[in-house]
Amino acid sequence: MKKICLTGIKPTGNPHLGNYLGAIRPAIKMTQSGEYIGYYFIADYHSLNSVHDPKELKKHILEVAACWMAFGLDPSQVTLYQQSHIPEILELNWILSCFTAKGHLNRAHAYKAKVQENIDHSRDPDQGINMGLFNYPVLMAADILFIGTDIVPVGPDQLQHLEIAREIAQSFNAVYGNVLKLPKALEQNVLLIPGLDGRKMSKSYQNTIPIFAPESALKKAINRIKTDSLPPEAAKNPDDSLIMDLYKYFASPDEVESLKAWYLRGIGWGDAKNQLFEVINRELKGPRQKFEYLMKNTAEIEKVLKEGAERVRPWAAKNLERVKKAVGVL
């Protein structure tokens, strides 16, 4: 039997090129390999830590589902569901919290970062920290353990969450026997995609290239990429260029070599940016059209999420029953 591979997607809205190259494209490629049974969930309850506008949250949920489907996530081949549609996760969340050492949560990266930020600004260490943020790793453990996940693709910043999930499962199993399956990490080298200013592409830096913007807006964003003041006729180093760094992710090997040669004999930055726009738009044009279609026909998205939950819940109920029987509350 193929192993279960689980991927969580937080609905944050407005996906950018860094999200696509660093997470979406490699995940879609993995699903198309047929190596695993793919489960993908939209982590809407996790978003409640920071998103408190119901209309905004609903919009983000639809957008993230439409985004992944637009890039090729096939609901007939994998299971796509919404976290909040599976109440068994929340019930398991409480049970797991009773086997979670507070020390593990004290060391969680997101919590520690928020505490340190408060200290750095001479504020109360707990200012602005809700229990959702503090208990975030426990809910994530429930997300992973409730269907007996085998594999979780993680980047370096997410590895700690999987380690905590394993520790919680081990604590539970130490009391009740081999009830919860211990998931394993599929460690991935997450690409650090440069933004318009050369720093990591991030919304917090306001240096992103949106992937579903109209062509005119996409071109405008690309034209904002930072360059030097060398004249068009001057030779330029293709190994020291933000434009070339991004171009390599979308162009064929022959196209890369051709543009490198153009750099060395002299290219205007406007021409270089046009070349980058052409290859990026070539890859995004089809998905952009599908995304726009889905966002105009959101009933199709909701149908996929509903059917995904219907496939997941019987399996979730069966596993929760085993857990409840083990602890003696069934």
C-alpha positions in Angstrom: 0.0 0.0 0.0 1.2 3.5 -0.9 2.2 5.7 2.0 0.0 8.7 3.0 1.7 12.0 2.4 0.1 15.1 4.0 0.6 18.7 3.1 -1.0 21.7 5.0 -1.7 25.0 3.2 -2.3 28.1 5.3 -4.8 30.5 3.6 -3.0 33.8 3.5 -4.2 35.2 0.2 -2.4 36.8 -2.7 0.2 34.1 -3.5 3.4 35.3 -5.0 6.3 33.9 -7.1 8.2 32.7 -4.0 5.2 30.7 -2.8 4.9 29.1 -6.2 8.5 28.2 -6.8 9.2 27.3 -3.1 6.1 25.3 -2.3 3.4 24.9 -4.9 5.4 23.7 -7.9 7.5 21.1 -6.1 4.4 19.8 -4.2 2.4 19.5 -7.4 5.3 17.7 -9.1 5.4 15.2 -6.2 1.6 14.5 -6.5 2.0 13.8 -10.2 4.7 11.2 -9.5 2.1 8.8 -8.1 4.5 7.7 -5.4 2.2 8.6 -2.5 -1.5 8.9 -1.5 -1.8 12.6 -1.4 -3.8 14.5 1.3 -3.9 18.3 1.1 -5.7 20.5 3.6 -6.4 24.2 4.0 -5.4 25.1 7.5 -8.2 27.6 8.2 -8.3 27.1 11.9 -4.6 27.9 12.1 -5.4 31.3 10.4 -7.6 32.3 13.3 -4.5 33.3 15.2 -4.3 36.4 13.0 -7.2 36.6 10.6 -10.4 37.8 12.4 -12.4 39.1 9.5 -14.8 36.3 8.4 -15.2 37.6 4.9 -11.4 37.9 4.5 -10.9 34.4 5.8 -13.5 32.9 3.5 -11.9 34.7 0.5 -8.5 33.4 1.4 -9.8 29.8 1.7 -11.3 30.0 -1.8 -8.2 31.6 -3.2 -5.7 29.1 -1.9 -7.9 26.2 -3.1 -8.3 27.8 -6.5 -4.5 28.5 -6.7 -3.5 24.9 -6.1 -6.1 23.6 -8.5 -5.1 26.1 -11.1 -1.5 24.8 -11.0 -2.5 21.2 -11.4 -3.6 19.8 -8.1 -6.2 17.2 -9.3 -8.9 16.5 -6.8 -9.6 13.2 -8.6 -6.1 12.0 -7.8 -5.5 13.5 -4.4 -7.8 14.6 -1.5 -8.2 18.3 -0.9 -10.2 19.3 2.2 -10.7 22.1 4.7 -9.4 21.6 8.2 -12.6 23.0 9.8 -14.7 20.5 8.0 -13.1 17.7 10.0 -14.3 18.0 13.6 -12.4 14.9 14.6 -9.2 16.9 14.3 -10.4 19.3 17.0 -11.5 16.4 19.3 -8.1 14.7 18.9 -6.4 18.1 19.5 -7.7 18.1 23.1 -6.7 14.6 23.8 -3.2 15.2 22.4 -2.9 18.4 24.5 -3.1 16.2 27.6 0.0 14.4 26.5 2.0 17.5 25.4 4.8 18.9 27.6 4.5 22.6 28.1 8.3 22.8 27.6 7.9 21.7 24.0 5.5 24.6 23.3 7.8 27.0 25.2 10.5 26.2 22.6 8.3 26.4 19.5 9.8 28.8 17.0 6.8 31.1 16.4 6.0 31.5 20.1 9.7 32.2 21.0 10.0 34.7 18.2 6.9 36.6 19.4 8.1 36.6 23.0 11.6 37.9 21.9 10.0 40.6 19.8 8.1 41.8 22.8 11.2 41.8 25.0 13.2 43.7 22.3 10.5 46.4 22.4 10.4 46.5 26.2 6.9 45.1 26.3 5.3 42.4 28.5 6.7 39.1 27.1 3.1 37.7 26.5 1.7 40.8 24.9 -0.4 39.9 21.8 0.1 36.2 22.3 -3.1 34.1 22.3 -3.4 30.5 23.2 -4.0 29.6 19.5 -0.4 30.7 18.8 1.0 28.9 21.9 -1.0 25.7 21.2 -0.3 25.8 17.4 2.0 22.8 17.4 -0.6 20.6 19.2 -3.2 21.4 16.5 -0.6 20.7 13.9 0.1 17.4 15.5 -3.6 16.5 15.4 -3.7 17.5 11.7 -0.9 15.0 11.0 -1.8 12.2 13.3 -5.6 11.9 12.8 -5.3 9.9 9.5 -2.1 8.0 10.3 0.1 10.1 8.1 3.3 8.4 7.0 5.2 11.3 5.3 5.1 15.1 5.8 7.1 17.2 3.3 8.8 19.9 5.4 11.3 22.7 5.0 13.9 23.5 7.6 11.6 26.0 9.4 8.8 23.4 9.7 10.8 20.4 10.9 10.3 21.3 14.5 6.5 21.0 14.2 6.9 17.4 12.9 9.3 16.6 15.7 6.8 17.9 18.3 4.1 15.8 16.7 6.3 12.7 16.9 7.1 13.5 20.6 3.4 13.9 21.4 2.6 10.6 19.7 5.4 8.8 21.5 4.1 10.2 24.9 0.6 8.9 24.1 1.9 5.5 22.9 4.0 5.1 26.0 0.8 5.0 28.0 -1.6 3.2 25.7 0.5 1.2 23.4 1.1 1.5 19.7 -2.0 3.5 18.8 -0.7 6.5 16.9 1.5 6.1 13.9 4.8 8.1 14.0 5.1 10.3 10.9 8.4 10.8 9.2 9.7 14.0 7.6 10.4 14.3 3.9 12.9 17.1 4.2 12.9 19.5 1.3 15.4 22.2 0.4 13.0 25.1 0.1 14.1 27.6 -2.5 14.9 31.1 -1.2 13.5 33.1 -4.1 14.9 36.7 -4.3 12.4 39.5 -4.3 12.4 42.8 -6.3 15.1 44.2 -4.0 17.3 41.2 -3.7 16.1 40.2 -0.2 14.0 37.0 0.2 10.7 37.5 -1.5 8.2 38.2 1.3 5.0 40.2 1.8 6.6 41.7 4.9 9.3 43.3 2.6 6.7 44.4 0.0 9.0 43.0 -2.7 6.9 40.2 -4.2 5.8 39.4 -7.7 2.1 38.3 -7.6 1.4 35.2 -9.6 -2.2 35.9 -10.6 -2.0 39.6 -11.4 -3.1 40.6 -14.9 -0.3 40.7 -17.5 0.1 44.4 -17.2 0.5 44.3 -13.5 2.9 41.4 -13.7 5.0 43.3 -16.2 4.9 46.4 -14.0 6.1 44.4 -11.0 9.0 42.8 -13.0 10.1 46.3 -14.2 10.6 47.3 -10.5 13.4 44.7 -10.1 16.5 46.4 -8.8 19.4 46.8 -11.3 22.6 48.8 -11.5 23.3 51.8 -13.6 25.4 50.2 -16.4 24.5 51.4 -19.9 22.9 49.0 -22.4 26.1 48.5 -24.4 28.2 47.4 -21.3 28.9 43.7 -20.7 27.1 42.4 -17.6 27.7 39.6 -15.2 24.8 37.0 -15.6 25.9 35.4 -12.3 25.2 38.7 -10.4 21.7 39.6 -11.6 18.4 39.3 -9.9 16.8 39.1 -13.3 18.9 36.1 -14.3 18.3 34.5 -10.9 14.6 34.4 -11.5 14.9 33.7 -15.3 16.6 30.3 -14.6 13.5 29.0 -12.8 11.3 29.4 -15.9 13.4 29.2 -19.0 14.8 26.2 -20.8 18.6 25.5 -20.7 18.9 26.8 -24.2 17.1 30.0 -23.3 19.3 30.5 -20.3 22.5 30.1 -22.3 21.2 32.5 -24.9 20.4 35.2 -22.4 23.8 34.7 -20.7 25.5 35.4 -24.0 23.4 38.5 -24.5 24.5 39.7 -21.0 28.1 39.3 -21.9 27.9 41.2 -25.2 25.8 43.9 -23.6 22.0 44.1 -22.9 19.8 46.9 -21.7 18.0 46.2 -18.4 14.7 46.9 -20.1 15.3 44.1 -22.6 16.4 41.7 -19.8 13.2 42.4 -17.9 11.2 41.8 -21.0 12.8 38.4 -21.5 12.0 37.6 -17.9 8.4 38.7 -18.3 8.0 36.5 -21.4 9.1 33.3 -19.7 7.2 33.9 -16.4 4.0 34.9 -18.2 4.3 31.8 -20.4 4.1 29.6 -17.4 1.5 31.6 -15.5 -0.9 32.4 -18.3 -2.8 29.1 -18.2 -3.0 28.8 -14.4 -4.0 32.5 -14.2 -7.0 31.8 -16.5 -8.1 28.8 -14.6 -7.7 30.7 -11.3 -9.9 33.5 -12.6 -12.5 30.9 -13.8 -12.6 29.2 -10.4 -12.9 32.4 -8.5 -15.9 33.3 -10.6 -17.4 29.8 -10.1 -16.7 29.2 -6.4 -19.4 26.6 -6.1 -16.9 24.3 -7.9 -14.3 24.9 -5.3 -16.8 24.3 -2.4 -17.9 21.1 -4.1 -14.3 19.8 -4.2 -13.7 20.7 -0.5 -17.0 19.1 0.5 -16.2 15.9 -1.3 -12.7 15.9 0.1 -14.1 16.1 3.7 -16.6 13.2 2.9 -13.6 11.0 1.9 -11.6 11.9 4.9 -14.1 11.8 7.7 -14.8 8.0 7.8 -11.1 7.4 8.1 -10.8 10.1 10.7 -13.7 8.7 12.7 -12.1 5.3 12.7 -8.8 6.5 14.0 -10.4 8.7 16.6 -12.4 5.7 17.8 -9.2 3.8 18.4 -7.8 6.7 20.4 -10.9 7.2 22.5 -11.2 3.4 23.1 -7.5 3.4 24.2 -8.1 6.2 26.8 -11.3 4.8 28.0 -13.9 7.5 27.0 -15.7 5.6 24.2 
